[in-house]
Amino acid sequence: MSRIDTSSRSTSSAEALIEKIVRRELEQANRIPAPKKARDQKLRPLLAVLFVVVTGLTVWNTITLSRTPTGLTNEEGVAYLRVMSATAAIEDYAAQRGRLPSALSQLEVDPTGLVYETDGQTYSLSVAVEGESARFERGDVYAVLNEGLEALPDGRHP
């Protein structure tokens, strides 16, 4: 009987199996997408440009808003409050007596800086603020106040 040499056959089978596994693993490795580092490197220029644009807009808005006056100055606010106070006193006087006062001295209002003019039916108040004169006719102060209140969220009054 002849003896079959199985050692060489098993060695070549084992080598073939290992070679097959290595090929399969290499094929799978070639199908794996590019590592995240490559994608991150592609996004870096875009992120840098985006950062520069957002930072530039923030600086621009800050500079622009700091130059734009918002609201009233203190002097304007005080003058407007004085006009509102005088208007309320004039309207109260008219409601109690049925006629407008002939002068602000008839009211408990500091007339300093206010100019009051009346024809008996209507009146106007003028006040000088920072070199400019503002004139309010009867009802103007309340109209301005109502416009400001309507500008509140939902148009609700406080």
Contact map, one row per residue, 1 for C-alpha under 8 A:
11100000000000000000000000000000000000000000000000000000000000000000000000000000000000000000000000000000000000000000000000000000000000000000000000000000000000
11110000000000000000000000000000000000000000000000000000000000000000000000000000000000000000000000000000000000000000000000000000000000000000000000000000000000
11111000000000000000000000000000000000000000000000000000000000000000000000000000000000000000000000000000000000000000000000000000000000000000000000000000000000
01111100000000000000000000000000000000000000000000000000000000000000000000000000000000000000000000000000000000000000000000000000000000000000000000000000000000
00111111100000000000000000000000000000000000000000000000000000000000000000000000000000000000000000000000000000000000000000000000000000000000000000000000000000
00011111110000000000000000000000000000000000000000000000000000000000000000000000000000000000000000000000000000000000000000000000000000000000000000000000000000
00001111111000000000000000000000000000000000000000000000000000000000000000000000000000000000000000000000000000000000000000000000000000000000000000000000000000
00001111111100000000000000000000000000000000000000000000000000000000000000000000000000000000000000000000000000000000000000000000000000000000000000000000000000
00001111111110000000000000000000000000000000000000000000000000000000000000000000000000000000000000000000000000000000000000000000000000000000000000000000000000
00000111111111000000000000000000000000000000000000000000000000000000000000000000000000000000000000000000000000000000000000000000000000000000000000000000000000
00000011111111100000000000000000000000000000000000000000000000000000000000000000000000000000000000000000000000000000000000000000000000000000000000000000000000
00000001111111110000000000000000000000000000000000000000000000000000000000000000000000000000000000000000000000000000000000000000000000000000000000000000000000
00000000111111111000000000000000000000000000000000000000000000000000000000000000000000000000000000000000000000000000000000000000000000000000000000000000000000
00000000011111111100000000000000000000000000000000000000000000000000000000000000000000000000000000000000000000000000000000000000000000000000000000000000000000
00000000001111111110000000000000000000000000000000000000000000000000000000000000000000000000000000000000000000000000000000000000000000000000000000000000000000
00000000000111111111000000000000000000000000000000000000000000000000000000000000000000000000000000000000000000000000000000000000000000000000000000000000000000
00000000000011111111100000000000000000000000000000000000000000000000000000000000000000000000000000000000000000000000000000000000000000000000000000000000000000
00000000000001111111110000000000000000000000000000000000000000000000000000000000000000000000000000000000000000000000000000000000000000000000000000000000000000
00000000000000111111111000000000000000000000000000000000000000000000000000000000000000000000000000000000000000000000000000000000000000000000000000000000000000
00000000000000011111111100000000000000000000000000000000000000000000000000000000000000000000000000000000000000000000000000000000000000000000000000000000000000
00000000000000001111111110000000000000000000000000000000000000000000000000000000000000000000000000000000000000000000000000000000000000000000000000000000000000
00000000000000000111111111000000000000000000000000000000000000000000000000000000000000000000000000000000000000000000000000000000000000000000000000000000000000
00000000000000000011111111100000000000000000000000000000000000000000000000000000000000000000000000000000000000000000000000000000000000000000000000000000000000
00000000000000000001111111110000000000000000000000000000000000000000000000000000000000000000000000000000000000000000000000000000000000000000000000000000000000
00000000000000000000111111111000000000000000000000000000000000000000000000000000000000000000000000000000000000000000000000000000000000000000000000000000000000
00000000000000000000011111111100000000000000000000000000000000000000000000000000000000000000000000000000000000000000000000000000000000000000000000000000000000
00000000000000000000001111111110000000000000000000000000000000000000000000000000000000000000000000000000000000000000000000000000000000000000000000000000000000
00000000000000000000000111111111000000000000000000000000000000000000000000000000000000000000000000000000000000000000000000000000000000000000000000000000000000
00000000000000000000000011111111000000000000000000000000000000000000000000000000000000000000000000000000000000000000000000000000000000000000000000000000000000
00000000000000000000000001111111000000000000000000000000000000000000000000000000000000000000000000000000000000000000000000000000000000000000000000000000000000
00000000000000000000000000111111100000000000000000000000000000000000000000000000000000000000000000000000000000000000000000000000000000000000000000000000000000
00000000000000000000000000011111110000000000000000000000000000000000000000000000000000000000000000000000000000000000000000000000000000000000000000000000000000
00000000000000000000000000000011111000000000000000000000000000000000000000000000000000000000000000000000000000000000000000000000000000000000000000000000000000
00000000000000000000000000000001111101100000000000000000000000000000000000000000000000000000000000000000000000000000000000000000000000000000000000000000000000
00000000000000000000000000000000111111100000000000000000000000000000000000000000000000000000000000000000000000000000000000000000000000000000000000000000000000
00000000000000000000000000000000011111110000000000000000000000000000000000000000000000000000000000000000000000000000000000000000000000000000000000000000000000
00000000000000000000000000000000001111111000000000000000000000000000000000000000000000000000000000000000000000000000000000000000000000000000000000000000000000
00000000000000000000000000000000011111111100000000000000000000000000000000000000000000000000000000000000000000000000000000000000000000000000000000000000000000
00000000000000000000000000000000011111111110000000000000000000000000000000000000000000000000000000000000000000000000000000000000000000000000000000000000000000
00000000000000000000000000000000000111111111000000000000000000000000000000000000000000000000000000000000000000000000000000000000000000000000000000000000000000
00000000000000000000000000000000000011111111100000000000000000000000000000000000000000000000000000000000000000000000000000000000000000000000000000000000000000
00000000000000000000000000000000000001111111110000000000000000000000000000000000000000000000000000000000000000000000000000000000000000000000000000000000000000
00000000000000000000000000000000000000111111111000000000000000000000000000000000000000000000000000000000000000000000000000000000000000000000000000000000000000
00000000000000000000000000000000000000011111111100000000000000000000000000000000000000000000000000000000000000000000000000000000000000000000000000000000000000
00000000000000000000000000000000000000001111111110000000000000000000000000000000000000000000000000000000000000000000000000000000000000000000000000000000000000
00000000000000000000000000000000000000000111111111000000000000000000000000000000000000000000000000000000000000000000000000000000000000000000000000000000000000
00000000000000000000000000000000000000000011111111100000000000000000000000000000000000000000000000000000000000000000000000000000000000000000000000000000000000
00000000000000000000000000000000000000000001111111110000000000000000000000000000000000000000000000000000000000000000000000000000000000000000000000000000000000
00000000000000000000000000000000000000000000111111111000000000000000000000000000000000000000000000000000000000000000000000000000000000000000000000000000000000
00000000000000000000000000000000000000000000011111111100000000000000000000000000000000000000000000000000000000000000000000000000000000000000000000000000000000
00000000000000000000000000000000000000000000001111111110000000000000000000000000000000000000000000000000000000000000000000000000000000000000000000000000000000
00000000000000000000000000000000000000000000000111111111000000000000000000000000000000000000000000000000000000000000000000000000000000000000000000000000000000
00000000000000000000000000000000000000000000000011111111100000000000000000000000000000000000000000000000000000000000000000000000000000000000000000000000000000
00000000000000000000000000000000000000000000000001111111110000000000000000000000000000000000000000000000000000000000000000000000000000000000000000000000000000
00000000000000000000000000000000000000000000000000111111111000000000000000000000000000000000000000000000000000000000000000000000000000000000000000000000000000
00000000000000000000000000000000000000000000000000011111111100000000000000000000000000000000000000000000000000000000000000000000000000000000000000000000000000
00000000000000000000000000000000000000000000000000001111111110000000000000000000000000000000000000000000000000000000000000000000000000000000000000000000000000
00000000000000000000000000000000000000000000000000000111111111000000000000000000000000000000000000000000000000000000000000000000000000000000000000000000000000
00000000000000000000000000000000000000000000000000000011111111100000000000000000000000000000000000000000000000000000000000000000000000000000000000000000000000
00000000000000000000000000000000000000000000000000000001111111110000000000000000000000000000000000000000000000000000000000000000000000000000000000000000000000
00000000000000000000000000000000000000000000000000000000111111111000000000000000000000000000000000000000000000000000000000000000000000000000000000000000000000
00000000000000000000000000000000000000000000000000000000011111111100000000000000000000000000000000000000000000000000000000000000000000000000000000000000000000
00000000000000000000000000000000000000000000000000000000001111111110000000000000000000000000000000000000000000000000000000000000000000000000000000000000000000
00000000000000000000000000000000000000000000000000000000000111111111000000000000000000000000000000000000000000000000000000000000000000000000000000000000000000
00000000000000000000000000000000000000000000000000000000000011111111100000000000000000000000000000000000000000000000000000000000000000000000000000000000000000
00000000000000000000000000000000000000000000000000000000000001111111100000000000000000000000000000000000000000000000000000000000000000000000000000000000000000
00000000000000000000000000000000000000000000000000000000000000111111100000000000000000000000000000000000000000000000000000000000000000000000000000000000000000
00000000000000000000000000000000000000000000000000000000000000011111110000000000000000000000000000000000000000000000000000000000000000000000000000000000000000
00000000000000000000000000000000000000000000000000000000000000001111111000000000000000000000000000000000000000000000000000000000000000000000000000000000000000
00000000000000000000000000000000000000000000000000000000000000000001111100000000000000000000000000000000000000000000000000000000000000000000000000000000000000
00000000000000000000000000000000000000000000000000000000000000000000111110000000000000000000000000000000000000000000000000000000000000000000000000000000000000
00000000000000000000000000000000000000000000000000000000000000000000011111111000000000000000000000000000000000000000000000000000000000000000000000000000000000
00000000000000000000000000000000000000000000000000000000000000000000001111111000000000000000000000000000000000000000000000000000000000000000000000000000000000
00000000000000000000000000000000000000000000000000000000000000000000000111111100000000000000000000000000000000000000000000000000000000000000000000000000000000
00000000000000000000000000000000000000000000000000000000000000000000000111111110000000000000000000000000000000000000000000000000110000000000000000000000000000
00000000000000000000000000000000000000000000000000000000000000000000000111111111000000000000000000000000000000000000000000000000110000000000000000000000000000
00000000000000000000000000000000000000000000000000000000000000000000000111111111100000000000000000000000000000000000000000000000000000000000000000000000000000
00000000000000000000000000000000000000000000000000000000000000000000000001111111110000000000000000000000000000000000000000000000000000000000000000000000000000
00000000000000000000000000000000000000000000000000000000000000000000000000111111111000000000000000000000000000000000000000000011100000000000000000000000000000
00000000000000000000000000000000000000000000000000000000000000000000000000011111111100000000000000000000000000000000000000000000000000000000000000000000000000
00000000000000000000000000000000000000000000000000000000000000000000000000001111111110000000000000000000000000000000000000000000000000000000000000000000000000
00000000000000000000000000000000000000000000000000000000000000000000000000000111111111000000000000000000000000000000000000000000000000000000000000000000000000
00000000000000000000000000000000000000000000000000000000000000000000000000000011111111100000000000000000000000000100000000001010000000000000100000000000000000
00000000000000000000000000000000000000000000000000000000000000000000000000000001111111110000000000000000000000000000000000000000000000000000100000000000000000
00000000000000000000000000000000000000000000000000000000000000000000000000000000111111111000000000000000000010000000000000000000000000000000000000000000000000
00000000000000000000000000000000000000000000000000000000000000000000000000000000011111111100000000000001000010000000000000000000000000000000000000000000000000
00000000000000000000000000000000000000000000000000000000000000000000000000000000001111111110000000000000000000000000000000000000000000000000100000000000000000
00000000000000000000000000000000000000000000000000000000000000000000000000000000000111111111000000000000000000000000000000000000000000000000000000000000000000
00000000000000000000000000000000000000000000000000000000000000000000000000000000000011111111100000000000001110000000000000000000000000000000000000000000000000
00000000000000000000000000000000000000000000000000000000000000000000000000000000000001111111110000011000001000000000000000000000000000000000000000000000000000
00000000000000000000000000000000000000000000000000000000000000000000000000000000000000111111111000010000000000000000000000000000000000000000000000000000000000
00000000000000000000000000000000000000000000000000000000000000000000000000000000000000011111111100000000000000000000000000000000000000000000000000000000000000
00000000000000000000000000000000000000000000000000000000000000000000000000000000000000001111111111111000001000000000000000000000000000000000000000000000000000
00000000000000000000000000000000000000000000000000000000000000000000000000000000000000000111111111111000000000000000000000000000000000000000000000000000000000
00000000000000000000000000000000000000000000000000000000000000000000000000000000000000000011111111100000000000000000000000000000000000000000000000000000000000
00000000000000000000000000000000000000000000000000000000000000000000000000000000000000000001111111000000000000000000000000000000000000000000000000000000000000
00000000000000000000000000000000000000000000000000000000000000000000000000000000000000000000111111110000000000000000000000000000000000000000000000000000000000
00000000000000000000000000000000000000000000000000000000000000000000000000000000000000000000111111110000000000000000000000000000000000000000000000000000000000
00000000000000000000000000000000000000000000000000000000000000000000000000000000000000000000111011111000000000000000000110000000000000000000000000000000000000
00000000000000000000000000000000000000000000000000000000000000000000000000000000000000000110110011111100000000000000010111000000000000000000000000000000000000
00000000000000000000000000000000000000000000000000000000000000000000000000000000000000000100110000111111011000000000000100000000000000000000000000000000000000
00000000000000000000000000000000000000000000000000000000000000000000000000000000000000000000000000011111010000000000010100000000000000000000000000000000000000
00000000000000000000000000000000000000000000000000000000000000000000000000000000000000000000000000001111111000000001100000000000000000000000000000000000000000
00000000000000000000000000000000000000000000000000000000000000000000000000000000000001000000000000001111111110100001000000000000000000000000000000000000000000
00000000000000000000000000000000000000000000000000000000000000000000000000000000000000000000000000000011111110100000000000000000000000000000000000000000000000
00000000000000000000000000000000000000000000000000000000000000000000000000000000000000000000000000001111111100000000000000000000000000000000000000000000000000
00000000000000000000000000000000000000000000000000000000000000000000000000000000000000001100100000001011111110000000000000000000000000000000000000000000000000
00000000000000000000000000000000000000000000000000000000000000000000000000000000000000001000000000000001111111000000000000000000000000000000000000000000000000
00000000000000000000000000000000000000000000000000000000000000000000000000000000000011001000000000000001101111100000000000000000000000000000000000000000000000
00000000000000000000000000000000000000000000000000000000000000000000000000000000000000000000000000000000000111110000000000000000000000000000000000000000000000
00000000000000000000000000000000000000000000000000000000000000000000000000000000000000000000000000000001100011111110000000000000000000000000000000000000000000
00000000000000000000000000000000000000000000000000000000000000000000000000000000000000000000000000000000000001111100000000000000000000000000000000000000000000
00000000000000000000000000000000000000000000000000000000000000000000000000000000000000000000000000000000000000111110000000000011000000000000000000000000000000
00000000000000000000000000000000000000000000000000000000000000000000000000000000001000000000000000000000000000111111000000001111000000000000000000000000000000
00000000000000000000000000000000000000000000000000000000000000000000000000000000000000000000000000000000000000101111100000001110000000000000000000000000000000
00000000000000000000000000000000000000000000000000000000000000000000000000000000000000000000000000000011000000000111110000111100000000000000000000000000000000
00000000000000000000000000000000000000000000000000000000000000000000000000000000000000000000000000000010000000000011111000111000000000000000000000000000000000
00000000000000000000000000000000000000000000000000000000000000000000000000000000000000000000000000010100000000000001111111110000000000000000000000000000000000
00000000000000000000000000000000000000000000000000000000000000000000000000000000000000000000000000000000000000000000111111100000000000000000000000000000000000
00000000000000000000000000000000000000000000000000000000000000000000000000000000000000000000000000111100000000000000011111100000000000000000000000000000000000
00000000000000000000000000000000000000000000000000000000000000000000000000000000000000000000000000110000000000000000011111100000000000000000000000000000000000
00000000000000000000000000000000000000000000000000000000000000000000000000000000000000000000000000010000000000000000011111110000000000001100000000000000000000
00000000000000000000000000000000000000000000000000000000000000000000000000000000000000000000000000000000000000000001111111111000000000001100000000000000000000
00000000000000000000000000000000000000000000000000000000000000000000000000000000000000000000000000000000000000000001110001111100000000111100000000000000000000
00000000000000000000000000000000000000000000000000000000000000000000000000000000001000000000000000000000000000000111100000111110000000111000000000000000000000
00000000000000000000000000000000000000000000000000000000000000000000000000000000000000000000000000000000000000000111000000011111000011110000000000000000000000
00000000000000000000000000000000000000000000000000000000000000000000000000000010001000000000000000000000000000001110000000001111100011100000000000000000000000
00000000000000000000000000000000000000000000000000000000000000000000000000000010000000000000000000000000000000001100000000000111111111000000000000000000000000
00000000000000000000000000000000000000000000000000000000000000000000000000110010000000000000000000000000000000000000000000000011111111000000000000000000000000
00000000000000000000000000000000000000000000000000000000000000000000000000110000000000000000000000000000000000000000000000000001111100000000000000000000000000
00000000000000000000000000000000000000000000000000000000000000000000000000000000000000000000000000000000000000000000000000000001111110000000000000000000000000
00000000000000000000000000000000000000000000000000000000000000000000000000000000000000000000000000000000000000000000000000000001111111000000000000000000000000
00000000000000000000000000000000000000000000000000000000000000000000000000000000000000000000000000000000000000000000000000000111101111100000000000000000000000
00000000000000000000000000000000000000000000000000000000000000000000000000000000000000000000000000000000000000000000000000000111100111110000000000000000000000
00000000000000000000000000000000000000000000000000000000000000000000000000000000000000000000000000000000000000000000000000011110000011111000000000000000000000
00000000000000000000000000000000000000000000000000000000000000000000000000000000000000000000000000000000000000000000000000011100000001111111100000000000000000
00000000000000000000000000000000000000000000000000000000000000000000000000000000000000000000000000000000000000000000000001111000000000111111100000000000000000
00000000000000000000000000000000000000000000000000000000000000000000000000000000000000000000000000000000000000000000000001110000000000011111100000000000000000
00000000000000000000000000000000000000000000000000000000000000000000000000000000000000000000000000000000000000000000000000000000000000011111111000000000000000
00000000000000000000000000000000000000000000000000000000000000000000000000000000000000000000000000000000000000000000000000000000000000011111111100000000000000
00000000000000000000000000000000000000000000000000000000000000000000000000000000001100100000000000000000000000000000000000000000000000011111111110000000000000
00000000000000000000000000000000000000000000000000000000000000000000000000000000000000000000000000000000000000000000000000000000000000000011111111000000000000
00000000000000000000000000000000000000000000000000000000000000000000000000000000000000000000000000000000000000000000000000000000000000000011111111100000000000
00000000000000000000000000000000000000000000000000000000000000000000000000000000000000000000000000000000000000000000000000000000000000000001111111110000000000
00000000000000000000000000000000000000000000000000000000000000000000000000000000000000000000000000000000000000000000000000000000000000000000111111111000000000
00000000000000000000000000000000000000000000000000000000000000000000000000000000000000000000000000000000000000000000000000000000000000000000011111111100000000
00000000000000000000000000000000000000000000000000000000000000000000000000000000000000000000000000000000000000000000000000000000000000000000001111111110000000
00000000000000000000000000000000000000000000000000000000000000000000000000000000000000000000000000000000000000000000000000000000000000000000000111111111000000
00000000000000000000000000000000000000000000000000000000000000000000000000000000000000000000000000000000000000000000000000000000000000000000000011111111001111
00000000000000000000000000000000000000000000000000000000000000000000000000000000000000000000000000000000000000000000000000000000000000000000000001111111101110
00000000000000000000000000000000000000000000000000000000000000000000000000000000000000000000000000000000000000000000000000000000000000000000000000111111101000
00000000000000000000000000000000000000000000000000000000000000000000000000000000000000000000000000000000000000000000000000000000000000000000000000011111111110
00000000000000000000000000000000000000000000000000000000000000000000000000000000000000000000000000000000000000000000000000000000000000000000000000000111111100
00000000000000000000000000000000000000000000000000000000000000000000000000000000000000000000000000000000000000000000000000000000000000000000000000000001111100
00000000000000000000000000000000000000000000000000000000000000000000000000000000000000000000000000000000000000000000000000000000000000000000000000001111111110
00000000000000000000000000000000000000000000000000000000000000000000000000000000000000000000000000000000000000000000000000000000000000000000000000001101111111
00000000000000000000000000000000000000000000000000000000000000000000000000000000000000000000000000000000000000000000000000000000000000000000000000001101001111
00000000000000000000000000000000000000000000000000000000000000000000000000000000000000000000000000000000000000000000000000000000000000000000000000001000000111
